Each structure stands twice: as structure tokens, then as C-alpha cells.
Amino acid sequence: MKDKNKKLFSEMLFGLTAAGKVFLPALAAAACLSVNVYYALVSAIVCLALSAALKKKVLSLNAFLLVPVVFVAVASGNGALPLAVFVGSLLCILLSLSKNQLTFPPYVKAGAAMGLAFSITVLLTTYYFGIGASGSTTFEMLKNYRYLGFHPNWRGVFFGTVTLFVMIVFPYRFKKLSKYLPAEFVSLIIPLVLNLFLNPDKNSTPILEVGALSDMTVLSGVKSFLPLLDFSALSGGEGLVTVMKGAFALAFVWTLFKPQERKDSLSAASCGAVSALLGGFPAARRNILKYTSLSALTAVAASTLFAVLCSGIISRIPLHSLAVMFIVSAWQRVPFRLAAPVFAEKNFIGIAMFFVSAFVFVFFDPFIAAIICVVFSVAAGRIKK
């Protein structure tokens, strides 16, 4: 009996770990996209529930998937996001079921990952520094930075830098503890406490915070809770084109790093489709030491209670820190080792494809960049044959 209780307690604790790994990235995405925390919560609930079918994995939004999401949101508005995520997820399901799988050369995969990491860094640096720049693509944002100039909010930069430091150092110095206590939680709780101490009055805070986005009571009407039914953002043909382009780019990014097992691949793709129905975000796998049905129940309950009962605390989380959380996690996911062989072998074609696969995400929108990477991959496959 004692061992059984210990096992159940362990499963519940891993539910809290999963909540940190899933809900906090969803919250960061919602805040950076200026959408209500409700959409982060429903995204987390869907991910946590469907993760119960996986083995030592949980589904969560990662920084690479955020690049096409930001592209659609800025170009056509947040109202276009649900359809883009839904269509992109359907494409992912079809790709998972297809017998003819497109394989990406390691150097294309590594180059694209580096380009995506740089893109999310550029797209979210405006929140890190509190600049107020805008742009749907990396190049647009770079031009906007040049126009506006860098005039950082230094207190916000301080909070963001604390998050950056903790996100890098905590998993490295506390390898075992970080498997139980997510780096995302530690990297947000410290700047949150500092912010509450340094800026006790929320009405006069000098930094960017989650603010009113934490209040779910402002939502009303069927379209607020089922945003896929709202087609106002698609009133013009340009909006629909942007949605399709974003969906394709999302499917490309997801396929680039999708799991090899068909079951896991379908679970992640289906999670994105279900999440999109409720206004949530796409998902990819993350490692966790243990995750069971009890863990899922605990994680869902913890995320829901936190989102509903702690809106005041959530509202004070610095947006600077939430942006940096994605920036650091993106660079931590770049598989540089995949490109090492082409440099060691002095494979000039592979080296060229590596750099081009990275730079296309800087100078073009995610759709065109995805097309170029796909063409490179097909060409590389034919050359190999």
C-alpha cells in the first residue's frame, strides 16, 4: 500500500511538471500574440489530455512552430490563426498517413532550424527590449528596427535577461532537478517576484506585462470560445491566401522535426487540429520522465486552477521574460551536430544548402522559405540516387 501511494504521488508530481512544460509556453505565446489567456488554457488542456497516449512525452508549443503563427497573426490578424492552425494540422495528419515520406537532409534540417531560431529571435526581440516594432516576417521586422532604432526599456531588459540567464544556466547546473522542475517555471517566477517587489502598483508599472489578457471574464459569445467559426479575418482574398501560406509553412516546420513513429506523429498533428477548434496553438513533443493518466488529470487541474484563480498574478508576469523564454528555447533546439559532417567532409554543396536554408527564413516569408527548403531536399534526394 505504501509503495502504491508513493507511485500515485509521484505521478501527480509529474503532472505539475507537465503543467509547467505545457501551459507556460502556451501562456507565453498568447501574451506575445496579444490574445486572451483562455486560448493558452484550452491549448494546454488539449495537449495535456492527448499526451496521456504517449510514452514519456508531452505535447507542447515550441518556438519553431511560432514563426508561421506570428506570420499569419501579424499579416491577417489573430482571427485568422485558428483556420491556419487547423489547415496546417490537417496537412500534418495527411503527411503522417502518407506512405511516401519526404526526408530532409541533415544539413537542410540544421540550416532551417538555425533560420527559424534567428527568426523567432528577431520577431520577439521587440518584446524583450520593449521597442514596439511590428512585422510579419524577419526581414520586415529588421527594417522596422532600423526605422525605429533601439530604445530599450532597461527595466524590462533586466527582467528578460534574468529569464535568459536562468533558462541557460538552470538546466545545465541542475540537470537532475530540471527534469522535475521545468526551466520555464523557474525562469518566470524569479522575474515575476522581482517585478512585484520593484513595481508593486500595476497601474503605474513601467514595463510590458501580460495585463488584461489574463482576464477570461471579458470573453463572451460563441465566436470567442469557438473562434474557428469567425471568418471576419478572411473577408478579403488576401487574408485567405495568407492563411494557406501560413498553414503550409506550419506543416513544413512541423514535418521537419516530426517523430518517426506514426502513432506519435498522428497524436501531435491531431492535437493541433483539436486545439485550433478552440483557438489554441499547434504542438510538438517534449520529453518528460513520467506521464500517466493521473499525471494528465493533475496537469489539467493545475493549469485550469492557475489560469482561473490566479489571473491577478498572471497579469503581472513581464512580457519581456515570456518572449525571452521562446528565444532561448529556440536556440537550444537547433541541431548543429547534424551539419557537422558536411563541414568535416568539406561537402561544398551541403555547406551551401545549409547556409541558404538558414538565410531564406531571414529574407523571405515562412512560406517561400519552406518551398525553397523542400525543393533543396527533393534535389538532394535525386542527387544522392
DRENKOLPA-696244 format. One record per residue (C-alpha): y, z, x; residue number from 1. Coordinates in nm, 2 decimals, always signed. Example, Ala and Ser with C-alpha at 12.3 -4.5 7.8 and 13.67 -1.06 7.14 Angstrom:
-0.45|+0.78|+1.23|1 $
-0.11|+0.71|+1.37|2 $
REM end
This chain:
+0.00|+0.00|+0.00|1 $
+0.24|+0.09|+0.28|2 $
+0.18|-0.25|+0.45|3 $
+0.23|-0.43|+0.13|4 $
+0.56|-0.26|+0.07|5 $
+0.67|-0.34|+0.42|6 $
+0.58|-0.70|+0.37|7 $
+0.78|-0.72|+0.05|8 $
+1.08|-0.55|+0.21|9 $
+1.06|-0.80|+0.50|10 $
+1.06|-1.09|+0.25|11 $
+1.36|-0.95|+0.07|12 $
+1.55|-0.91|+0.40|13 $
+1.48|-1.27|+0.49|14 $
+1.62|-1.36|+0.15|15 $
+1.95|-1.21|+0.27|16 $
+1.92|-1.41|+0.60|17 $
+1.87|-1.73|+0.39|18 $
+2.17|-1.65|+0.17|19 $
+2.39|-1.64|+0.49|20 $
+2.24|-1.96|+0.62|21 $
+2.28|-2.15|+0.29|22 $
+2.57|-2.00|+0.08|23 $
+2.82|-1.96|+0.37|24 $
+2.81|-2.33|+0.48|25 $
+2.84|-2.43|+0.11|26 $
+3.14|-2.20|+0.08|27 $
+3.30|-2.35|+0.39|28 $
+3.25|-2.70|+0.25|29 $
+3.40|-2.60|-0.09|30 $
+3.70|-2.44|+0.08|31 $
+3.76|-2.74|+0.31|32 $
+3.74|-2.98|+0.02|33 $
+3.96|-2.76|-0.20|34 $
+3.70|-2.72|-0.48|35 $
+3.61|-2.40|-0.66|36 $
+3.35|-2.16|-0.52|37 $
+3.13|-2.23|-0.82|38 $
+3.03|-2.56|-0.67|39 $
+2.93|-2.38|-0.35|40 $
+2.73|-2.13|-0.55|41 $
+2.53|-2.39|-0.76|42 $
+2.47|-2.59|-0.44|43 $
+2.33|-2.27|-0.27|44 $
+2.12|-2.18|-0.57|45 $
+1.96|-2.53|-0.59|46 $
+1.89|-2.53|-0.21|47 $
+1.75|-2.17|-0.21|48 $
+1.53|-2.24|-0.51|49 $
+1.38|-2.56|-0.38|50 $
+1.34|-2.42|-0.03|51 $
+1.06|-2.20|-0.16|52 $
+0.83|-2.50|-0.14|53 $
+0.90|-2.54|+0.23|54 $
+0.73|-2.36|+0.52|55 $
+0.97|-2.16|+0.74|56 $
+1.26|-2.39|+0.64|57 $
+1.56|-2.36|+0.41|58 $
+1.78|-2.64|+0.28|59 $
+2.15|-2.62|+0.36|60 $
+2.45|-2.84|+0.41|61 $
+2.51|-2.93|+0.77|62 $
+2.82|-3.06|+0.94|63 $
+2.70|-3.42|+0.99|64 $
+2.65|-3.47|+0.61|65 $
+3.00|-3.35|+0.56|66 $
+3.15|-3.66|+0.73|67 $
+3.08|-3.91|+0.44|68 $
+3.15|-3.64|+0.19|69 $
+3.50|-3.59|+0.33|70 $
+3.55|-3.97|+0.34|71 $
+3.48|-4.00|-0.04|72 $
+3.68|-3.69|-0.13|73 $
+3.99|-3.80|+0.05|74 $
+3.97|-4.17|-0.03|75 $
+3.89|-4.13|-0.41|76 $
+3.93|-3.76|-0.49|77 $
+3.69|-3.48|-0.54|78 $
+3.60|-3.62|-0.88|79 $
+3.41|-3.90|-0.71|80 $
+3.20|-3.66|-0.50|81 $
+2.92|-3.58|-0.75|82 $
+2.83|-3.95|-0.81|83 $
+2.85|-4.03|-0.44|84 $
+2.61|-3.74|-0.35|85 $
+2.38|-3.83|-0.64|86 $
+2.35|-4.20|-0.55|87 $
+2.32|-4.12|-0.18|88 $
+2.04|-3.87|-0.26|89 $
+1.86|-4.13|-0.47|90 $
+1.87|-4.37|-0.18|91 $
+1.72|-4.09|+0.04|92 $
+1.44|-4.05|-0.22|93 $
+1.37|-4.42|-0.21|94 $
+1.37|-4.42|+0.17|95 $
+1.13|-4.13|+0.17|96 $
+0.89|-4.31|-0.06|97 $
+0.91|-4.64|+0.13|98 $
+0.62|-4.74|+0.35|99 $
+0.85|-4.94|+0.58|100 $
+1.05|-4.67|+0.76|101 $
+1.35|-4.77|+0.97|102 $
+1.32|-4.60|+1.31|103 $
+1.63|-4.53|+1.51|104 $
+1.61|-4.55|+1.90|105 $
+1.68|-4.21|+2.06|106 $
+2.00|-4.33|+2.22|107 $
+2.14|-4.46|+1.89|108 $
+2.05|-4.13|+1.72|109 $
+2.21|-3.93|+2.00|110 $
+2.52|-4.16|+2.01|111 $
+2.56|-4.14|+1.63|112 $
+2.53|-3.76|+1.64|113 $
+2.80|-3.74|+1.90|114 $
+3.02|-3.96|+1.70|115 $
+2.96|-3.76|+1.39|116 $
+3.03|-3.43|+1.58|117 $
+3.36|-3.57|+1.71|118 $
+3.45|-3.70|+1.36|119 $
+3.40|-3.36|+1.19|120 $
+3.60|-3.20|+1.47|121 $
+3.89|-3.44|+1.41|122 $
+3.87|-3.42|+1.03|123 $
+3.86|-3.03|+1.03|124 $
+4.10|-2.95|+1.31|125 $
+4.38|-2.98|+1.06|126 $
+4.25|-2.65|+0.91|127 $
+4.17|-2.49|+1.24|128 $
+4.53|-2.54|+1.35|129 $
+4.69|-2.53|+1.01|130 $
+4.86|-2.87|+1.06|131 $
+4.85|-3.01|+0.71|132 $
+4.73|-3.36|+0.82|133 $
+4.52|-3.58|+0.60|134 $
+4.29|-3.88|+0.63|135 $
+3.96|-4.01|+0.51|136 $
+3.84|-4.13|+0.84|137 $
+3.86|-4.01|+1.20|138 $
+4.10|-4.28|+1.31|139 $
+4.33|-4.22|+1.01|140 $
+4.33|-3.85|+1.09|141 $
+4.41|-3.92|+1.46|142 $
+4.70|-4.14|+1.36|143 $
+4.82|-3.86|+1.12|144 $
+4.80|-3.60|+1.40|145 $
+5.01|-3.83|+1.62|146 $
+5.27|-3.87|+1.34|147 $
+5.29|-3.50|+1.25|148 $
+5.24|-3.36|+1.60|149 $
+5.05|-3.04|+1.68|150 $
+5.24|-2.74|+1.54|151 $
+4.97|-2.48|+1.52|152 $
+4.97|-2.17|+1.31|153 $
+4.89|-1.94|+1.60|154 $
+4.75|-1.65|+1.40|155 $
+4.52|-1.89|+1.22|156 $
+4.42|-2.04|+1.55|157 $
+4.34|-1.69|+1.67|158 $
+4.10|-1.63|+1.37|159 $
+3.94|-1.97|+1.42|160 $
+3.89|-1.91|+1.79|161 $
+3.72|-1.58|+1.72|162 $
+3.48|-1.77|+1.50|163 $
+3.43|-2.04|+1.77|164 $
+3.35|-1.77|+2.03|165 $
+3.11|-1.58|+1.81|166 $
+2.93|-1.90|+1.69|167 $
+2.87|-2.00|+2.05|168 $
+2.80|-1.66|+2.21|169 $
+2.61|-1.47|+1.94|170 $
+2.30|-1.69|+1.92|171 $
+2.29|-1.72|+2.30|172 $
+2.33|-1.35|+2.38|173 $
+2.14|-1.21|+2.08|174 $
+1.86|-1.47|+2.04|175 $
+1.63|-1.24|+1.85|176 $
+1.89|-1.07|+1.63|177 $
+2.04|-1.41|+1.54|178 $
+1.72|-1.51|+1.37|179 $
+1.77|-1.23|+1.13|180 $
+2.15|-1.21|+1.11|181 $
+2.30|-1.56|+1.08|182 $
+2.57|-1.65|+1.32|183 $
+2.77|-1.78|+1.03|184 $
+2.79|-1.43|+0.88|185 $
+2.89|-1.26|+1.20|186 $
+3.15|-1.53|+1.28|187 $
+3.32|-1.49|+0.94|188 $
+3.30|-1.12|+0.89|189 $
+3.49|-1.04|+1.21|190 $
+3.80|-1.27|+1.13|191 $
+3.79|-1.15|+0.77|192 $
+3.82|-0.79|+0.87|193 $
+4.09|-0.87|+1.12|194 $
+4.28|-1.07|+0.85|195 $
+4.25|-0.78|+0.60|196 $
+4.39|-0.55|+0.87|197 $
+4.67|-0.77|+1.01|198 $
+4.76|-0.93|+0.67|199 $
+4.70|-0.67|+0.40|200 $
+4.92|-0.84|+0.15|201 $
+4.76|-1.16|+0.02|202 $
+5.08|-1.27|-0.14|203 $
+5.26|-1.29|+0.20|204 $
+4.98|-1.40|+0.43|205 $
+5.10|-1.65|+0.69|206 $
+4.76|-1.82|+0.73|207 $
+4.54|-2.06|+0.53|208 $
+4.29|-1.87|+0.32|209 $
+4.03|-1.96|+0.05|210 $
+4.27|-1.81|-0.21|211 $
+4.24|-1.91|-0.57|212 $
+3.94|-2.13|-0.51|213 $
+3.73|-1.81|-0.52|214 $
+3.81|-1.76|-0.89|215 $
+3.54|-1.91|-1.11|216 $
+3.71|-1.80|-1.43|217 $
+3.96|-2.09|-1.41|218 $
+3.68|-2.34|-1.49|219 $
+3.64|-2.45|-1.85|220 $
+3.49|-2.74|-2.03|221 $
+3.16|-2.93|-1.99|222 $
+3.30|-3.15|-1.71|223 $
+3.39|-2.86|-1.50|224 $
+3.03|-2.74|-1.49|225 $
+2.87|-3.09|-1.50|226 $
+3.12|-3.29|-1.30|227 $
+2.89|-3.59|-1.28|228 $
+2.99|-3.66|-1.64|229 $
+3.36|-3.70|-1.53|230 $
+3.43|-4.07|-1.44|231 $
+3.80|-4.04|-1.43|232 $
+3.80|-4.09|-1.05|233 $
+3.62|-4.42|-1.09|234 $
+3.87|-4.57|-1.33|235 $
+3.96|-4.84|-1.07|236 $
+3.71|-5.07|-0.89|237 $
+3.83|-4.94|-0.56|238 $
+3.70|-4.59|-0.65|239 $
+3.35|-4.72|-0.73|240 $
+3.34|-4.92|-0.40|241 $
+3.43|-4.60|-0.21|242 $
+3.16|-4.41|-0.39|243 $
+2.90|-4.67|-0.30|244 $
+3.01|-4.69|+0.06|245 $
+3.01|-4.31|+0.09|246 $
+2.66|-4.30|-0.07|247 $
+2.52|-4.55|+0.18|248 $
+2.68|-4.36|+0.47|249 $
+2.54|-4.03|+0.34|250 $
+2.19|-4.18|+0.31|251 $
+2.22|-4.31|+0.67|252 $
+2.33|-3.98|+0.81|253 $
+2.05|-3.80|+0.62|254 $
+1.79|-4.05|+0.72|255 $
+1.90|-4.03|+1.09|256 $
+1.77|-3.67|+1.10|257 $
+1.53|-3.65|+0.81|258 $
+1.20|-3.47|+0.85|259 $
+0.89|-3.67|+0.93|260 $
+0.68|-3.50|+0.66|261 $
+0.71|-3.69|+0.33|262 $
+0.70|-3.37|+0.13|263 $
+0.98|-3.21|+0.32|264 $
+1.18|-3.53|+0.32|265 $
+1.15|-3.56|-0.06|266 $
+1.24|-3.19|-0.11|267 $
+1.56|-3.23|+0.08|268 $
+1.65|-3.56|-0.09|269 $
+1.57|-3.42|-0.44|270 $
+1.77|-3.11|-0.36|271 $
+2.08|-3.33|-0.30|272 $
+2.03|-3.51|-0.63|273 $
+1.99|-3.20|-0.84|274 $
+2.28|-3.03|-0.66|275 $
+2.50|-3.33|-0.73|276 $
+2.44|-3.30|-1.11|277 $
+2.62|-2.96|-1.09|278 $
+2.88|-3.06|-0.84|279 $
+2.70|-2.94|-0.53|280 $
+2.65|-3.08|-0.19|281 $
+2.37|-3.27|+0.00|282 $
+2.12|-3.07|+0.20|283 $
+1.91|-3.09|+0.52|284 $
+1.65|-2.85|+0.66|285 $
+1.72|-2.54|+0.88|286 $
+1.47|-2.31|+1.05|287 $
+1.40|-1.96|+0.93|288 $
+1.13|-1.72|+1.04|289 $
+1.00|-1.64|+0.69|290 $
+1.08|-1.76|+0.34|291 $
+0.88|-1.69|+0.03|292 $
+0.94|-1.69|-0.35|293 $
+1.06|-1.33|-0.32|294 $
+1.30|-1.44|-0.05|295 $
+1.43|-1.71|-0.27|296 $
+1.49|-1.47|-0.56|297 $
+1.67|-1.23|-0.33|298 $
+1.88|-1.50|-0.18|299 $
+1.98|-1.64|-0.52|300 $
+2.06|-1.29|-0.65|301 $
+2.26|-1.20|-0.34|302 $
+2.46|-1.53|-0.34|303 $
+2.54|-1.50|-0.71|304 $
+2.65|-1.14|-0.69|305 $
+2.87|-1.21|-0.39|306 $
+3.03|-1.51|-0.55|307 $
+3.09|-1.35|-0.89|308 $
+3.17|-0.99|-0.79|309 $
+3.35|-1.04|-0.46|310 $
+3.60|-1.31|-0.54|311 $
+3.88|-1.10|-0.40|312 $
+3.71|-1.07|-0.07|313 $
+3.62|-1.44|-0.06|314 $
+3.98|-1.53|-0.13|315 $
+4.09|-1.36|+0.20|316 $
+3.85|-1.55|+0.43|317 $
+4.06|-1.76|+0.67|318 $
+4.01|-2.13|+0.62|319 $
+4.07|-2.17|+0.99|320 $
+3.74|-1.99|+1.05|321 $
+3.54|-2.18|+0.79|322 $
+3.65|-2.51|+0.95|323 $
+3.56|-2.40|+1.30|324 $
+3.21|-2.29|+1.17|325 $
+3.14|-2.66|+1.10|326 $
+3.29|-2.79|+1.42|327 $
+3.08|-2.56|+1.64|328 $
+2.76|-2.62|+1.44|329 $
+2.81|-3.00|+1.46|330 $
+2.82|-2.99|+1.84|331 $
+2.53|-2.75|+1.86|332 $
+2.32|-3.01|+1.67|333 $
+2.39|-3.31|+1.89|334 $
+2.06|-3.40|+2.06|335 $
+2.19|-3.50|+2.40|336 $
+1.84|-3.49|+2.55|337 $
+1.75|-3.80|+2.35|338 $
+1.99|-4.01|+2.56|339 $
+1.89|-3.86|+2.90|340 $
+1.61|-4.11|+2.96|341 $
+1.83|-4.43|+2.93|342 $
+2.07|-4.28|+3.18|343 $
+1.79|-4.18|+3.42|344 $
+1.63|-4.53|+3.39|345 $
+1.97|-4.70|+3.41|346 $
+1.90|-4.89|+3.09|347 $
+2.24|-5.06|+3.05|348 $
+2.16|-5.19|+2.71|349 $
+2.06|-4.85|+2.59|350 $
+2.36|-4.69|+2.75|351 $
+2.59|-4.94|+2.59|352 $
+2.43|-4.88|+2.25|353 $
+2.47|-4.50|+2.29|354 $
+2.84|-4.52|+2.35|355 $
+2.90|-4.79|+2.08|356 $
+2.70|-4.58|+1.83|357 $
+2.94|-4.29|+1.91|358 $
+3.27|-4.48|+1.91|359 $
+3.21|-4.67|+1.58|360 $
+3.25|-4.33|+1.40|361 $
+3.58|-4.29|+1.57|362 $
+3.74|-4.63|+1.49|363 $
+3.57|-4.72|+1.16|364 $
+3.49|-4.55|+0.83|365 $
+3.14|-4.40|+0.80|366 $
+3.01|-4.69|+0.60|367 $
+3.09|-4.96|+0.86|368 $
+2.97|-4.72|+1.14|369 $
+2.64|-4.67|+0.96|370 $
+2.60|-5.05|+0.92|371 $
+2.65|-5.11|+1.29|372 $
+2.40|-4.83|+1.39|373 $
+2.14|-4.98|+1.15|374 $
+2.19|-5.33|+1.30|375 $
+2.16|-5.19|+1.65|376 $
+1.84|-5.01|+1.55|377 $
+1.68|-5.32|+1.40|378 $
+1.79|-5.53|+1.70|379 $
+1.64|-5.27|+1.94|380 $
+1.32|-5.27|+1.75|381 $
+1.29|-5.65|+1.78|382 $
+1.37|-5.65|+2.15|383 $
+1.10|-5.39|+2.20|384 $
+0.84|-5.60|+2.03|385 $
REM end
